[in-house]
């Protein structure tokens, strides 16, 4: 009897035809609404009604695929044919809209199916006609489904979900840093700004490059260096733009100072964006600023190389090759104008001082342009002759990509050029700090002064560097609603940071104005000019002499100067290995140092009942528990190899790497049979390395001890410059945040300690005969850090 009742109950829960039809209609209606909203958003965002045809074509393809699949399979005997067709149509559309998040797609399909089935019971035959248990089930399903749908709509409509607050390590000691004594480089200069445009005169969509252009420029035959401008995508590009690869235009907006000059020449080029959402005007804010300060700023338009909905069969191949070569063609016409009598720009261009700035894909293309600038022939085509050799002194990469194009099959590496790269922690298009990779491939060899610098900005995104792109770091306007924008800094603030750094960089490298140079090693030197957020600075110049770069060999005991120079005591981790960014290798090695110092008591008083002793570190004295060995990392320096004096500055770069702790420990245990389970399972250790709130913890601190040849010592704390910034965690989408998916990047910060300040601590110390440097991990109980590029440079403000 009980079995029959149970069997009857289970049978009553099977979906009826009406419920299946309800689930089917729910999927069809929600999919139709989703497609309608997504397509209309795209049409208005890009002012392109052709996008509707794109959506129609994709939906038609899905319908055809669904029909064929239903005819070829026997699944219709398991599921309703109409419901199965709804699933096969809905899933690919939801996947596309949700940026291929499979779990979110499946979850929403199930929820909508249940909701549709539940609502069908309320409509017909009605709730009262159902038995009691079925009523409860239907009401539960409908309530759950409506709640999920409402929650999704609310999630889509809100700006985002905030991350936990994070301590700004550098700002805590900013009052000890002397600010640069001049006005902000983001303030307008004294020059009156003028504007014009040049182009082919045949542009179909922008009068500034068409009938209203100020200067007619020649077109370039790009047949030999552009691939895959073919098929439907190529046909649509030619139809839209009115030209093909044989007649690529040289179009640009120019902001220039009134006056006789000559003025340094700066070209800026956008990256990949929808080709109909014209990107070149997005840098007008830089054009007006730089022209007022005595630069010619040229914003190059290369939208015809950008992506389009029509690229069904793939994008243009090696488009960053074309972007670079076209930049050199722009430089060629500027040199022609500068030498042409009676031309507006005759002798107004300082052709000995040229800079290239690129955003996103443009950030990579400017590096390729600088590389090919000095080549006689193209690295991938010996028949394509090059003849440029212009004086390009400086490059800027704004959130650049890396490796999209490899000249000669190799990523571009440059010598003796100034380089600045800027990136934001909330970049949704280039999530990893790829400019740091190019930073590693810039080297210095001659006697002239060069430097390279990196700036990482907490809360900056990809698009706000360009006023046209804005907040939406997503190719689909609809997907913006799923971006987590709660911690995004205001657009005006992000662009103000850009103005400060780019203006200061060009003043320094093209006008030899060294006033702003210290800003690139420490943002606090210009903190009054900058919005309040976290900044991480990387810096290296051609006057730096390195003791350790960790790229020398596989021997962890050798430095850049000698063998058997490095040792350690009481460390849990000591490895030299490749540094990893979020998704790829950085292209540089560093030393990974981990320590556990759980008996540490930094205060002057010991723990209750604990015996402490006075420990001397050079000129410093601190209380430490008796029998508690201090973890340390030591480097011996051979005599008379490296030159140090009172104007020198000890420098090294550090990044926290807490997320790697378990991975490294397990590798270590596998290699030397170490037992690390006790450490991994330790409650306090788990809190330190696995809690998502780790970044709220106090910045890491430790001591540095330096000895000279007669044993005189000087010691100081890392926090005398600044504590080490904890990893900045982000969640780029709201769904990631809800699922607890947080990412962080290993971003380095330069630490600098002037020798003159060491001499103030201990006048007896002899910096000209340094024999050893010791890193003593005595102030933070545990940690895992990466140290790179230890050496000495000359003070930047002298």
N, C-alpha and C positions, 0 to 999 in steps of 0.2 A: 504493500500500500504506500509506504513512505517513498519507495523508489519511483512508483508511478507518479506521485505528487511532485517529486523533484524533477522527473522527466517532463511533466506537464509545465512546470514553472520555467525550466530552461527553454522549452519550446516557445513559451510565451514571450521570451526575451529576444528571440530571433527577429531581425528587422523585417517589417512588412514591406510590401511593395510601395505603400504610401510613404513609409519612412525613407526608403531608398530614393524615391522621387524627391522627397524633401531635401535629403543630403545632396542629391545631384543639383537641384536648383540653387541651393546655398553656395555650392562651389562655382556654378556658372555665374551667378549674380555677383559674388565677391570678386571673381576673376575679371568680369567685365568692368566693374567699378575700379578695380586696381589698374587695369590697362587704360581706361579712360583718364583717370587722374594722372597716371604716369606720362601718357602721351601728351596731354594738354599742358602739363608742367614743362615738358621738354620743348614743345612748340613755342610757348611764351618765353622760356628762358633763352632760347637761341634764335627766336624770331624766324623759324624755319618750318613752314607747313609741310615740307617734304617728309618730315619725320613721321607724319601720319601714315604716309605710304610705307615707310619702313616698318612701323608697327603692324600694318595690315599684311604686309608680305610675311612677316615672322609668324603672325597668327595663322595665316593661310597654310604656311609650311607645317605648323604644329597640327592643324586640323587634318591635313593630308596624311601626315605621319600616323596620327591616331587612327584614322580610317583604315589605312593599310595594316597597321598592327592588329587591329581588331579582327580583320579578315583572316590574318595569318595565324592567329593563336586560338587556343581553346579556353582562354580565361573567361570567356563569356558564359561558360557553363558553371563557373564558380561565383562570379559576380554578375550583377545586372549590367547589361551592355551599355545602357545610358550612364550608369554611375561610373563604370570603368572608363568610358570616354571622357567624362568630366575630370576624373583623376589624371588621365594622360594629358589633358589639355592644361589643367591647372598647375601641375607640378613644374613643368618647364617655365611657365610664365612667372610663377612665384619665385622660382630659383633665380631667374634673371633680375626681377625687381629687388629681391633680397640679397643681391650680390653673391649668389650661389652658397648661401648658408643652408645646408641640407637639413639640419635638425630643426631650424626655425620653420622651414617650408613644410616638412612632414607634420610638425606639431600643429601648424595652422590648418593644414588640410584635414587632419583628424578632428580638430575642434570645430571647424566649419561644417564638416560632415555630421557630427553629432548634433550640432545646433540645428541644422536643417532638418534632421530626422526628428528631433524633439519638437520643433515648431510645427511640423506636419501633423503631429498628434493633437496639438492644440487647435489646429484649424479644422481638421476632419479626422476622426469622428468627434473630437472634442474630449477634453480631459475627464468629464464625468462618466463617459462611457467606458473608461479604462478601469481595470481592477486596481485595488489600492496600491499594491507594490509597484505596478507599472506607472501609476500616477507619481509616486515618489521618484522613480527613476527618471521619468520625463522631466519633472520639475527640476531635479538635480542637474540633469544634462543641460537644460535650457539656461538655468541660472549660471552654471559654470561657463557655458559657451558665451553668453552675453557678457559675463564678467571679464573673460579673456579678451573679447573683442573691444570692450570699453577700455580695458587696461592698455591694449595695444594702441588704440587711438590716443589715449592720454600720453603714453610713452612717446608716440610719434609727434605729438604737439608740443611737448615741453622742450626746453632748450637742452637739457641734459642732466646728468647725475654727477655731482661733484666728487672728486677724489678727496681722501683725507688730507688735512693740511700737512705741509712739510716745512721743516726748519730750513731757513735760508742761511747756509753756513757762512758764506762770504759777507753777507750784510751785517752779521752780528759783530764784526770787528771793523766795519767800514769807517767808523769815526777815527781810526788810527791811520787811515790812508789819506794822503794829501791830494786834494782835487786839482786837476789841471787849471791853471789860472788864466783862463780866456773864455770867451763866449762860446756857446754851443755851435758845433759845426753844422747843426740842423737849422741855424738861423740864416735867413737870406743875406746875401752879400750886397755890395753897393752897385753892381752892374744892373742896368735896365735890360729886361729879358725880351727877346724877340723870338718869333716862331714862324716856321715855314714847313712845307712838306715837299718831298720830291718823289717822283715815281714815273711809271711808263706812260702815263697820260691816257691809258686805255682801261683803267679799272672800272668794272661794271657796278660796283657796290659802294665805293667810297670816293666821293668827289675830290677829296684831298690827294688821291693818287690818280685821279682821272682828269676830267676837264678843268678842275680847279687847282691842279698841282702847280707849284711855283717853279720847279725845275724838272725838265724832262730828262729821264735817265735811260740808258740802253737796257735791253733785255739780255739775259745770259742763256746760252744753250747748255742745259743740264742733262742732255740725253746720256752722256757718258758717266754721270755720277749719281743718277737717280734710277732706282729699280722698282718695279711693280707699280708704276703709274699706268696700270692696265686694267682690262676687264670692266665690269660695271662701275667699280670705284673710280677708275681712271676716266671713264666716260663722263661720270657725274662731275668729277673735279673740273674737267675741261669745259663742260656745259656751264657750270656755275661761275668759274673764274674767267673763262673766255680765252684760255691759252693752255698749252701742254708743256712738256718738259723742254721743248726747243726754244721757248721764249719766257723764261722765268724773269719776273720783274725785280728791280731793285727799288723797293718802296720804303719810305721812312718818314717819321716826324722829326723835326730838328728844333731844339731850343738852344739859342745861342745868345751870348752877351753883346750888347751894343758896344762898339769900340773898335780900335784898330788891331788889337791882338798883338802877337799871335796867342791863341788859346789852346790849351791841351784838348785833345779829341777823345771822347768817350762814346763807345757804341754799346747799347744795351739791346738784348734780344730775348724775347719771350720763349716759353717752352710749349709743350703740347697741351692743347685745349681744343674744344670744338672749333673747327675752322671757320664757322660762321659767327662765332662770338669773338670779334676782332680784339686782339690782345695788346696791340702796340700802344694804345692810348692809356693803358693801365699804369704806365710809368711817368705820366705827366708830372706827378708830384716830385719825382727826382729831377725831371727836366727843368722845371722852374727853379728849384733850389740850386742845382749845379750851375745853370747858366748865370744866375745872379752872383755866383761865387767865381765866375771867370772860366767856366768850362763849356765846351760845345758838347751837348748831349744829343745823340742820335738814337732814336728808338726804331729799330729795324722791324719791319712787318714781314713775317714768314708764315702767315696763317695757312697758306696754300699747301704747306707741308704737314699740317696738323691732321688729327684724326677726324673722320666723318662717319656718320651712320651708314654711308654707302660702302664702307670698306668690308664687304661681306667676305671677300676671299683674302683678307690680310691687309696689313698696313703697308705703306711705302717702306721699302727695305733700306736700311742704313740712312735714314733721313737725317741723322745727326752729322753724317758726312756732308750732305748737301747744305745743311745749315752753316757748317764751318766754312765751306768753300764760298758760299754766298756772302758771308761776313767779310772775307778777304776781298771780294769784288766790291763791296761797299767801301772798304778802305782805299781801294784803287781809285775810285772816282773822287774821293776826297783829296787824294794826293794830286790828281789831275786838276781839280778846281783850285787847289792852293797855288799851283804853278801857272795858272791860266790868267793872263792879263785881262782886265775889265770884267772878271767874274766877281760875283758878290763876295766870295770867300778867298779872293786872291791875297796870299800872304797873311791870312788871318788864322791859319791852322798851324799849331806847333806840332809838326809831324815827328818831332823827337820825343814827344810825350803822349803816348796812346795807351788807353785802357779798354778792355772788353769786359762787359758785365753780362751774365746770362742767368736766367731763371729756369729751374727745372731742367728740361732737355737742353735749353739754351745754356745752362750752367755747365753742361758737359761739352757742348759744341764750341764754346769759347776756348776751351783747353785744346781741342783738336785744331782750331784755327791758329792758335799760337804755335802748335807743333808744326803744322803744314806751312806756316809762314816762312820757315827757313829751309824748306825742302825744294829741290829742283824738279821733282816729279812726284806724282801722287803715290802714296805707299802701297796702294792696291792696283794701280794701273800705270805701268811705265810709259804708256803712250800719252797720258794726261800730264802735260808739262805745267809746272808751277813756277812763277817768277814774281815773288812778292818782297819778302825780306824787309818788312816795315818794323819800326821801333816800337814794338808792343812791350811796355814795361810792367803792366799790372793786369791782373785778372780777378774777377769777383764771381763766385758761384753761389747763387741764392737757391737754397734747397736743391742742389743739383742731383741729377741721376749719375750713374757711373757704369760704364761698360756696355751701354746700348749700341755703341759702335766702337770697334777696335781697329785703329789704323794698322795695317799690316798684321792683323791678328793679335795685336797687343794693346793693352790700355796705355793711354798717353801719359808719358812721364816727361817732365820739363826741368830744365836747369836755369838758374839765375833769372828768376822772374818773381815779382811780388804776387802774393796770392791771399785772398780773403774768402772764406766760405761761411755762410750763415744758414742756420737750420732751426726749426721749431720742434718742440717735443710733441705737438699735436698734429704733425703733418700726416694727413690721410692719404696722400698720393705717393709720397716718398717717405714711408714710415721710418726708415733707418737713416742715420746721419752719414750719407754716402760721400759728402764733401770731405769727411775725415779720411777717406781712402785716397782721394786725390791729394790731400794735404801730405800724406806720406810719400807721394810720388813727385813732390817738388823738392829739388835739392839745389845746393849752392856750391859753386866751385871757384869763381874768380874773386878778385879783391874788392869789387864794388859792394855796397851795402844793399842787401835784400832781406825781406822777412816774409813769413807766412803766418796766418792767424786764422783761428776758427772760433766762431761764436755760436753757442747753443742756447736757445731761449725757451724757458719754460712757458707754455701756454700759447706759443705762436703756431700757426698752421701753415699750409702750403699756399693757399689762395690769396691771403690778405696782403702779401707782398705786391700784388697787382690789384688795382682798384676795380678792374673789370671782373676778376675771378671771385674775389670776396671770400665768404665763409664756406662755400660749398666745395670741400675737397672730395667730391665724388663726381664721376662722369655722368651719372644720372641725377637730374634735379630732384626727382622723387626721393632718392636715397638720402638726401640731406636730412630728412626727418629722423633717420636712424643714427646720424652722427652725434657723438657726445660732445656738445659744444659748451657745457657748463663751465669748464675751466679755460675756455678760449679768451685770450686777452682782446680788448677792443681793437678794431682795425686801425684806428688812428694811432694807437700806442704802438702797434706792430710796425706801422710805416714810419713812425718817428724814430724807432730803434734803427730801422734800415737807413734813414736819412743820416742819423748821427754817424753810423759806422762807415757807410759808403762815402759820405762827404769827407770824413776824417781820413779815410784810406787814400782817396785821390789827392787830398791836400798833401799828405805825407809822401806819396810815391811819385806824383807827377809835378808837384810844386816844391818838393824838398822842404816842406814845412814840418819839422820834427816835433812841433808842439804837441801834436796829438798821438805820437808814437806810443807812449805808455798805456794809452787806452786799450791797445790790442793785446796786452799781456794781463791787464787787470781792469775790468769794467768799472771798478769803484773809483778809478781816477776820473771818470766822467759821470758818476752816479747822479749828479744833479741834473743832467741832461736827459736821463733815461727813466722810463716808467718803472714802477716797483714790481719786479719779478725776479726769478732766479736766472743768472747768467753763468755760463761756464766758458772760460777762455782757454784756448790753446794757442801757443806762440813758439816760434823758433826763428832766429835770425842767422845771418851768415857769419856773425862774430861769435857764435856759440861753439865752445869746445866740449866734446862729450867724453865722459868717463865710462858710461854704460849706455848702450842703445838696445842691447839684448837681441840684436839682429846679427851679431858677429858669427856665432857658431852654436852648436848644440850643447856645449859644455857650460853648465850653469855656474861654474866657479871662475870662468874667465870674464874679463871686462873688455872694453874697447881698447884698453891700453896694455894689458898684460894677462898672462895665464895665472891660474891659482890665486886670483885676487879677491874672490868673494867667498864668504862663509856665513853660516847662520847658527843660531842657538835657540833651542826650545820652540821652534816653529812647528805648527801642525801641517802647514803647506809651504813648500818652496819649489816652485816650478817656473821654468822659462818656456813659454809656448805662444802660439798665435793668438792674437786678440780677436774675439768674435763680436760683431755687432748684432743687431736683432736677427738678421736673416742671412748674413754672410760674413766672411773674414775681412778684417780691416786692412790686411796687407802689411802688418807690423807685429813684431813680437814684444812681449813685456815680461816682467817677473811677477808671478802671482804669489803673494805672501799671505798666509793665514795664521792666526794665532788664537789660543785660548788662554786667558790669564784670569781665571775665575777667582783667584785669591787676592786679586788686586784691590787695594783700598787707596783711592787717590787722595782722600782727605788727610789732613795733618794728624787726625786721631785714628787709631786702629779700631777694629771691630771689638765688641765687648769681649774682654778676656784674651785678646790677641796681642802677641808681642810684636812690636814694630821696631825698626831700626832706621837710622838716618842714612840714606843712600845719596852719594855725591855723583852728579853728572856735570863734570866741568865746573862751571861757576854756580850751578844750581844744586840745592839740597832738598830732598823730599823724603817723606816717611813711606816705607814699604814694609809689608809683612816679612818677618824673618822666615827663611826657607822657601821663599816664593821667587823662583828664578824668572828673570825678565826676558821674554822673547826678543831676539834682535837679529838684524841683518847688517852685515859689515862688508865694506869695500876698502881694499888696500890700494893706494895710489903710488905708483913708482915715482921716484924723485926726478925733478927737472923735465918732466914730459909735458905737463900741462901748466900754463902760465896763469897765475892768479895774483891779483894785487888788491889794493883798497877800493878800486873802482869796479871790482868784479861782483857778480851776483850768483850765488848757488841756485840752480834751477833743477826742477824735476817735475814730471807730470804724473798725476795719480787719478785713478777712478776706482770707485767701489765696485765689487763684483760679488756681492752676497749671494745672488741667485745661483752661482756656480759651485757653491760650497759642497753640496752633496755629491755632485757629479765628479768633482776633483778628488774628493775623499775616496769615493768608490774606485776611481781609476788608480789611486795610490794604493789602496788596500789590495787590489788585484795584482799590482806589480810587485809589492814587497810583503804580501801576506799580513798586512797590518790589520788589527782589530779596531774598526771604527764604529761598530754598532753602538757602543756605549755613548759615544759623542753624538751620533746621529739621533739616537732616541732620547737624548737628554732634554728635559722639559724646557729649561732656560734657552738651550741652543735652538730648539724648534721655534720658540717665540721670536728669537732674534732673526732667524733666516727664513721662516716660512710665513709668519704673520704678514698680511698685506699692509699692515700699518708700520712695518719696519722703517719706512722712510720718515716717520714722525720722530724717530729716535734722535738723540743728541748726535751731532756730527762727530765723526771719528777724529781722534787726536792721538799724537804720540810725540816722542822726543827725538831730536837729531843731535848727535854728538860728533864733533870734528876735532881731530888731533893734529898737531904739527910734529916736526921731526924730533923735537926734544921733549915731547910728551905733554906740552901745554894744550889744554882743552878749552873748547867753548861749546856750550849747549844751549838749546832753545827748543821751543815747542812748535809743532806744525801750526797750532792755532795762533802763534804770533803773527802769521800771515792770515790764516783762516783755517777753521776746521774743514775736514774733508766732507764735501756734500754727499749726502746719502743718495742712492739711485733715485731718479725721478720716475715714478711709475705713472702710466697712462692707460686709459681704455678709450680707444678711438671710436667705438660704437657703444650705443646704449645697451645693446644686447650683450656685448663683451662685459660691460660693467655689471649687469645683473647676474651673469654667469661666473663672476669673479675672475675673469681673464684680464690680468694686468701685465703690461709689458714695460720693460725698462731698457735703456741703452747704456752701454759702457762709454760714457763721455768723459774725457780727461780734462783736468783743470791744472794749469800751470801754477806751481808754487815757487816763489822767488824770495831769497833771503840775502840782502846786501851784505857784503863783507864788512863795510864800514859800521854796520850795526853790530856785527860780531865783535869788532874791535872795541866798541863802546861797552860791551858786556865784559870783555877781558882784554885790556890793552896789551898784555904780554903775549897774546896769541900771534903767531907769525903765519899769515895767509899765504906767503910765497913758498912755504915749505909744508904744505898739507900732505899728510901721509895716510890718513884714513877717515872714512865717514861711516857712522854707525846710526842705524835706524832702530830706536828702542821703543818697543810697543808696550808702553808702561802707563798709558792714560785711558785707554778704552779696553774693556775686558775681553772682547773678542771681535774678530773681523776678518774679512778677506778683501784685499786690495790688489790693484795692478799698478806697478810703478814702471815708468818708461822714461828714457832720455834724461839721464842724470848728467849734469855738467855745469859749466860756468859760462856766463855771458857777461857782456859789459852793461852797466846800468843804462837804462833807456833815457833817463832824464838828465844825463850829463853830456 
